[in-house]
Amino acid sequence: MWKEEVTDIVRADMPLQRLDEKKAGIVAARPIPHAAMLRIQEALSIEWTYNSNSIEGNTLSLAETRAVLQDGITIKGKSLREHFEAVNHQEAIELIEVLAQPGAVIQESMVLDVHALVLDKIEKDFAGRYRNSGVRITGANFIPPNAVKVPDLMAELMDWVQENPLGMHPLQLATAFHHRFVHIHPFFDGNGRTVRLLFNLLLMREGYPPAIILRNDRRKYYDALNQANDGRYEKLCLLMSQALERSLDIYVSNITDTAEAYKPINNVLEDEGLPYGQEYISLLARQGKIAAYKEGRVWYTSAEAIEQYLHKRKRKHKQQP
């Protein structure tokens, strides 16, 4: 049934053309200075580890995560497990970067290897192994399938994502994969971290940067997954596209001389004297209708992004009879 339901992802409103244009802009900027690329990748990698672990309850702050990973510092008052989670996730990212070759085939062995790193030194008996009994997920609106079915369901998912029978855009395919993986819930622990790593493997093999789900969007993320369980993918698609666009914008703003600096929405409106209300522009940002990204609770965009959307809307209205 899920294979039929995911056709709704194809119909969902995702700014695929805008994302691909930004990706093309990054490609056109090559060769990118090694120092600049290293700086961007390192910053995103630490953010990725911090946010993914934080979504699962790790209490290390972003600064503490950076200290653990870059300086090997032990943070007073934090558990040994939380330190291992940071180091493990960083090592899993390094594996993803190796695996993310153009057109790479995602295989079950990769899934198990990534999971083994995520739980290394934490849950030795479960690391890299499918669950062998039932589980229940707190706050979820479904019960994962019987453990006996997990190997076949995972094999089916690997075949489906490689075949891509619907001809999905890489972001659509990765979103469908993410939801199905969560629904199968193949492991006792570490499912969330593992699926977000594999989600990005699917994107990165197509030349996109990793899309990072922010800890501040944790509730929105879980709500979106629950809605997808009911066959409603709009919220999940929007969240994933916003996460990818944020990463693309980070690359663009760091490697191109012509990229307009993004600012908080209220600053853009004040600096440019645009005759629009902050609530209206913020709504457009949340709906993914303008190029924007979120830091903490603040939305960032540019005057150009606002004007492009409004110009398209005016042109569309003129074309209507």
N, C-alpha and C positions, 0 to 999 in steps of 0.2 A: 504493500500500500504506500509506503513512504516514497517510492520511486515516482509514483503518480503525484503525490502531494508536493514534491519539490519543484514541480513545474511552476508553482506559484512564485518561486524565487525568480524565475525568468521574467515573470510579469511584474515583479515588485519594482518600485521606483528607486533605482540606484543610479547615481551620477557617473555611469561607466565612461562616457565620452570624456567628461572632465578629468576623471582619474587617469585615463589613458593619455590625455594631452599633457598632463603634468609629468607622467612617466616619460613620455617622449621628450619633454624639455630637459629632463635629467640626462637622458641618453645623449641628446644633442650637445650637452655641456661637456661631454668627455673629450679628451682625458681630464679627469678630475684630479687635482693635486693630491698626492698620497696622504699628506698630513691632514688635509681637510676631510677626506673620506674616512680616515682612521678616527678623527675626532667625532664625526657624526655617528659612525657605527658604534663606537664605545659608549657614547651618551645614550643612544637608543637601546643598546644591550643592557645597560644598568637599569634604565627605565622599565624595560621589558621584564627583567627579573623582579624588580621591586613591585611592580603592579600585579603581575601574575601571582606572586607569592602572597601579596597583601589581600587579594581577592579571596584567597583560601584561608586567611586568618593569621598570617605571619605579621608580627608587630614591628619588625625592623623598619625604620624610616628610610626614605630615599638616601639621605646622607649616610645613615648607618650601613645601608646595603653597599653603597659605594666604598665605604671604609673597609668593610669585610672583604670585598672583592679586589680592590686595588691595593690595599695596604696590609691585608691579612690580620686586621685588628679584631680582637674579641670585644664585643659590646657588653658592658656590665649590665646585669639585670635581664639579659636576653638568654633564652634557652639554647642549649647546644643544637637541638633540632632546627631552630630557626636559622642558625649559622649554616648548618649543613644544607638547608633548603636553598639558601642563597648561592652557595658554592655549587651545589648540584645543578641548579637551574642554569647557571652560567656555563657549566661544562656541557649541558644539553644544548644550549644555544650554539656553542662551538661545533658540536656534531651536526646540528641543523645546517650551519653555514657550509660545512663540508659536503653534506648530502644535496644541498640546493643547487645542483648543476642544471643548466638549461635542459628542460625536457625530462628531468629525472623521474624515474618510475618509483612511486611510493609503494613499499612492500611491507608485509607484516613484520619481517625481521627488523625493519627500521623502527616501526612502532614499538616493538619490544625493547630495542636498544635504547630508544629515547626514554621510555618509561623506566628502564633499569637505572639510568643516570639520575632521573628525577628522585627516585627513592633510595639511591645509593647511601649506605651508612645510616639509613633511617628505618626502613622496613625491609630488611634483607630477605625475609621469607617470601615477600610479595613482589619484589623488584623484578620487572621484566617477565612477569607471569600473569596470565589471565586468571581472573577469579574463578573459584570452584564451588561457590555457593551463592545464594541469593543476597541481595543488598536492597536497602531502601535509602532514598535521598531526602534529607530534611528539606522541606519547603518546595519540593518538586511535585508536579501534578501527574506523575506517572510512576509505575513500578518497572524497573529495568527487567529485561527478559531473563529467563532461566539461564543459569550459568552453563548448562549443557549446550545451549545454542550459541554461546559467545564465539567460539572459533569459527563456526560456519558464517555467522553474521559478519564477523570482521573480514573474513575472506571475500564475502560477497561485496562488502563496502570497498575493499581494495580494488577489486575488479571493476566496480562501477565507477570509481573516481578516476581510474586509469583510462577506461573506455570513454567516459564523458559522453554518454549517448545523446544527451540533449544539446550538446554543443555549447555548454555554458561558458560564460566569461570566467576567467580565473577566480575573481572575487565571488561570483555566484557559486562556483563549484566548491571553493574553500568553505563558504558559509554553509552549504548543504552538507558537506563532509563534517564540519564542526558539530552541527546539530545531530546528525545521525550517530556520530561517535558518542556524544553525551548520552543519547538515548540508549545505546547498547551498554554503556558504562562497563567496559570490559575488565576493569581492574578494581580491586578492593579500595585502593587509595591512589591519589595522584592523577586521576582522570582529567581534572580541569587543567592542570599545568601541562600535561602531555598533549591534550587536544589543542591548546593554544599554540604550542610549539609546532605541531603538525599542520595546523591551519596556516601558519606562516611559512612552513616548508613549501606548501602548495603555491603560495604567493611568490616566494623568493625564487623558486625555480623558473618563474615566468618573468623575472626581472623587477619585481616590485619590492619595496622595503617591507620590513615586518610591520604589521598593524597591531598596535598595543591597546588592549582594553584597559581603561584606567580604573583604578580602585574606587574613584568617586562615582563611577558608573556601575558599581557592583550590583546594586538593586535593579537598575535598569537592565543590566545584562541577564540576570536571572529571570526577570519578568519576560524578557524577550524570548528566552529559551522556552519558558512555560507556554507562551503564546504560540511558538512554533510547534510545540507538542500537540496543539489543537489545530494545526494546519494554517496558522496565521503567521506569516514570515515577515511582514512589513517592518516591525520594530527591530527584529534581528538584522535584517538587511540594512536598515538605516544605521544601526550602531556599528556594524562592520565597515560600512563604506566611510563613515565619519572617522573611524580609527585609522583606516588606510590613508585617507586624505590628510589627516594630521601628520602622518609620517612623511608623505610625499611633500607636504608644505615645508617640513623641517629641512628636507634635502634641498628643495628649490631655494629656500631663503638663505641657505648656507653656501651654495655653489654657483649661483648666478648673480651677475652684477645688476641685472635688470629687474630682479624680483622685488616687488613692492613689499615693504615691511608690514607685517600684520600687527594690528593693535587691538586692544579691547574695543568692543563695539561702540561704547559711549565716547571713547576718544576719537574714533574714526568719524563719528557723526559731528562731534564738536570741531575737530581740526579741519574737516572738509566743508563744514557748513551744509551738510546734507539735510533736506527737509523731511526726515523720517524719524519716527519714534524708536527708542531703544528696544521696547518690547516687541515691536513689529519685526525689526531686523533680527533680534534674538530668536524669534519664532522661526524665521526663515533659516537661520543657522541650525536650529534643533531639527528642523524637517529636512535638512540636507539640500535645500534649494539654492543656497549660496555657498561658495567656497569659504570654509571656516573651520576652525579647530578649537578644542576646549582645553584649557589648562586650569586644573582645580575646578572652580565653579565659574570661571570667566571664559566667555567666548571671544575668540580673536578672528578678525576678518580684515578686509581692505576696502577702500572706496571703489576700486576697480571691480571687485567681486560683487558688490552691491549694485553698481551701475550696470554691469553685464546682465544680471538677472532681471532687473527692472526694464532694461531695454528689450530683452527677449519677450517679457510679458506684454509690453506695449505693442510690440510687433505682432504678437500672436493675436491680441485683441483686434488689431486693425485688419487682420486677415479673416476674422470671423464675419459671416454675413449679418 
